[in-house]
Structure formats: C-alpha cells, structure tokens
Amino acid sequence: MRIVMIGAGYVGLVSGACFSEFGHEVICVEKDPARRRALQAGLVPIFEPGLESVIAANVRAGRLSFADDLSAVARADAVFIAVGTPARRGDGHADLSYVFAAAKEIARHLDGYTVVVTKSTVPVGTGSQVHDVIRAARPDADFDVASNPEFLREGSAIEDFRRPDRVVVGCDSERAREVMREIYRPLFINETPILFTGRQSAELIKYASNAFLAAKITFINEVADLCEKVGADVQEVARGVGLDKRIGPKFLHAGPGFGGSCFPKDTLALLKSAQDHGVGARIVESVVAVNDERKLAMAGRIAAAFGGSLQGKTVAVLGLTFKPNTDDMRDAPSLAIVPALRAMGARVRAFDPEGMEQARKLMAVETCADAYQAMDGADGLVLLTEWNEFRALNMVRVGNLLRRKLIIDLRNVYAPEQMRAYGFDYVSIGRIPVAAAAKSVPQAIAAE
Ligand SMILES: NC(=O)c1ccc[n+]([C@@H]2O[C@H](COP(=O)([O-])OP(=O)(O)OC[C@H]3O[C@@H](n4cnc5c(N)ncnc54)[C@H](O)[C@@H]3O)[C@@H](O)[C@H]2O)c1
C-alpha cells in the first residue's frame, strides 16, 4: 500500500515508520522546516526509544521518506492526518485548525480512490466535517473518510504500535474497510483484534478510553490522600485493588497528577463535547478539576516537608518530563510545580535525562549535568519523574551531597524502610512519612 502520513510528530513519525516496517511505502509530510530537515538528514527530532533504528532501516530499504508537500497524495491509497489537536486557548475545545488545513491541502491533490484517515484525536463529528471540507473543495473526488484513533504511549510507542491491544477503524464504506484491513494485515498475524465501527463510535472510543484512564489515576490519587490520613499504604491498597481482574493493576499508581500530551487536553475536549450536546459529564468534570488542584497542591506538600517555608532553600528536582522515556514536556506536572516552588522563594536545580531542552523553553529552571550535580548542596531532593536511572541512585552519595537528608518522592519509587535505614527523612505519596532512623546506617548499606 502507498501511504501518506501528514505530520511527523510523536504519532505520525512512529505510525509512519512502523507502517513502512510492515512493508508499505510511506511518505511522511512535515511542514515544520527544522523537523523535516532533521529527518531528511537522518536525525530523529524527538526522543522515543527504538524509533531511530526503525526509521534508519526503512529509509535505507527505500520504503520511508520525508517531504514538505502533499504531491504524493495523488498516488496514495490512504492519507493519514496525524497533526496536533491541542486544547484551544480560552475554551478548552480541541483546536481543529491543523486538521482542517490538512484536509484542504489533501483535497487539492486527490487523484483516484483514496481513504483519508484521521489518526489525530478529534471530537465526535470531525470526520464528517473533514468529509465536507474535501467534498466542497473537490466535488469530483473519489474518497472516503475513516477514523483510526491511535492508542500508543510515548516511551513505548514502537512496541505499542507493533503489538496494540486493538486497532479501531470507524468508517461506513466497505471499500475503505478493505484498504484499512490491508494496511493493518501484518498485525492480524499477531492476532490483534481489529474493531470496525461507525466513524462517530471510533472517535468517541479514543476520548472515552483516555478519560477512563485519567479517572483511574485521579481515583487512586484521592485514595492516596485518604491513606495518609488513616495510616494505610496506597501501594498495598492499589495492589489489592488491582489484582481484581475486573479492575486490573495499570494506571493505579498514585502521583503528582496526570499530565502529558493527551490526558489533560482530551478530558477537557470530551467535557466540552458533552456540554455542547447538553449531556452531563460530571465524572470527567471532577477528574479535570481534581487533577488541576492536585498539581498545584504538590508545591505546598513539598514546602511542608521543608518545614513550611522554601525561602532561601535549594531544591533538587529529578525528572521534568510528564513521564519517563520521552522528551515530551506538554502539560507535565513539573510545569506547575517548579514555578510554584520558585514563587515560594526556592532555588530549583533540576536534571532530566531527555527533557531539559524542552523544559528550558517552557519555564525558568536551572538545569544540571546529572542527578548528583543537581543535589550537590541542596536542602532536599524531589523526585518528579520516575526515570529508571533515578531508581538506583547511590543513596550514600545522595546523603553526602544533600545538606539535609530529605527526599520527597512523588512517584513512590523508593522503599520507605530502606530510606529510613539510609538516614533520610522520606516523604512519599499515600504512605506514612518516615523520619530518619536514630541508629546508624546498616553495615551492608554503609559499605556501598
Ligand atoms: N503523543 C501521543 O502520545 C499521542 C497518542 C495518541 C494520539 N495522539 C494524538 O495524535 C495527534 C498528534 O499528536 P502528536 O503528539 O504526534 O503531535 P505533535 O505536535 O508531536 O506532531 C504534529 C506534527 O504535525 C505537523 N503538522 C501540522 N500541520 C501539518 C500539515 N498541514 N502538514 C504537515 N505537517 C503538519 C507539526 O509540525 C508537528 O510536527 C494529536 O491529535 C494527539 O492527540 C497523540
């Protein structure tokens, strides 16, 4: 199959590269000149584990290339729209201007039967609007519009694309279904279920899935707050709850509130859609409000651990991205927490393995060469994103570098008793804070 992918961001680039790996001929069209030039020069402009080698192999094999215009649409069997749909400033609706601009450009180049596929996350009804935009510009064109929402997670996007739980395709035409079946055929060998639905259902499946997952996170965050008051441990509670097969263990990790490129904007957009249609969406409304409050409350929680005031204190922050294994900073909790710490008088010294360049564009933050440099002489350490390299820090060294042996672990990465044994005051989420042990560090640990 010949595929054009419009937008070479996290979704377009991963999907385009993986489709080419399936054996299809893929041209990714990217209008950001810096991003496109990087791709054409063999560089990958985003951090996503494994992506670079998939791109390199398929470019070498002649199946994957990059362009700045849509002329390839004329020869394509399917054109995927994978442009951004950020929250619109002011009202929170999904901003569809990039989607409609792409639709207009596609219309100009259509030649022969083509399936136009929205892979971007778009509100219910957008597929019909895309259809109308193209039809108005090209009354003669032979095309169908399908919805094929993407469920990959940044950080494990390649694996998710190769082995998804399901592929959802919404369209009403058998001709379009046939093209989509052919595109995803390599996945059927892995027995991936492909779910054909109406276009509106497919559009809603994506929002409903994200809102459900966001609700799960928000739920366990509230349970964590209760745990702290009653002397329970949210890790134990989440495990006990998650072992119930009807619930499942995923997305039950208490933390500083969800962020990222999808959940915040998608919950908001679902809420707006419901409001537009006069339907109550009180659960989603609460999820959005509770999560926003939580991110802001985290700075107060940190200040409390420092004794109530951050004036003149130096805080070492580990992790800035919204989750590990990505450089994506969109709506990361750090964007709420770091400025709040600074506003309370703290000096913040931060380290993130991949996100510092993006972070510096979005907020004032002092960045360091590595985790240990960030904590050198700091009055306490805050773990904000659970990158693997922070899990195995040398805690003796950490203790020696920090002026006060204080760790605030907003991801529950460390074991409270072990931190106590190392002599740290240790504050985490949904677990009873532990004060440093009076006794000395055990022999085995001291020998590290
Ligand atoms: N990032 C994720 O994890 C994820 C997961 C599932 C779904 N989605 C959805 O996929 C969509 C894309 O998300 P993303 O994170 O890849 O966004 P992104 O901002 O990383 O990438 C979008 C790219 O499209 C390019 N673009 C915009 N208009 C264009 C045009 N007319 N022609 C060519 N290029 C154009 C932009 O320059 C940008 O590089 C969004 O709707 C998002 O909600 C994202």
The ligand as an ORCA input file, in Angstrom:
! r2SCAN-3c Opt
* xyz 0 1
  N       1.576     11.934     21.557
  C       0.862     10.855     21.903
  O       1.258     10.066     22.753
  C      -0.454     10.573     21.234
  C      -1.057      9.326     21.387
  C      -2.255      9.067     20.758
  C      -2.858     10.067     19.993
  N      -2.277     11.286     19.866
  C      -2.925     12.300     19.026
  O      -2.240     12.341     17.769
  C      -2.226     13.686     17.266
  C      -0.801     14.126     17.016
  O      -0.128     14.164     18.247
  P       1.459     14.315     18.352
  O       1.813     14.148     19.776
  O       2.108     13.466     17.335
  O       1.614     15.870     17.912
  P       2.942     16.643     17.504
  O       2.675     18.067     17.806
  O       4.126     15.968     18.087
  O       3.040     16.433     15.907
  C       2.217     17.039     14.986
  C       3.085     17.392     13.769
  O       2.242     17.758     12.681
  C       2.891     18.776     11.932
  N       1.873     19.424     11.086
  C       0.832     20.179     11.461
  N       0.101     20.552     10.377
  C       0.693     19.992      9.290
  C       0.415     19.988      7.892
  N      -0.635     20.627      7.390
  N       1.254     19.329      7.068
  C       2.320     18.660      7.581
  N       2.639     18.617      8.883
  C       1.829     19.268      9.739
  C       3.502     19.649     13.011
  O       4.522     20.466     12.511
  C       4.002     18.583     14.007
  O       5.330     18.193     13.719
  C      -2.975     14.525     18.286
  O      -4.320     14.620     17.922
  C      -2.847     13.705     19.562
  O      -3.914     13.938     20.459
  C      -1.081     11.553     20.458
*
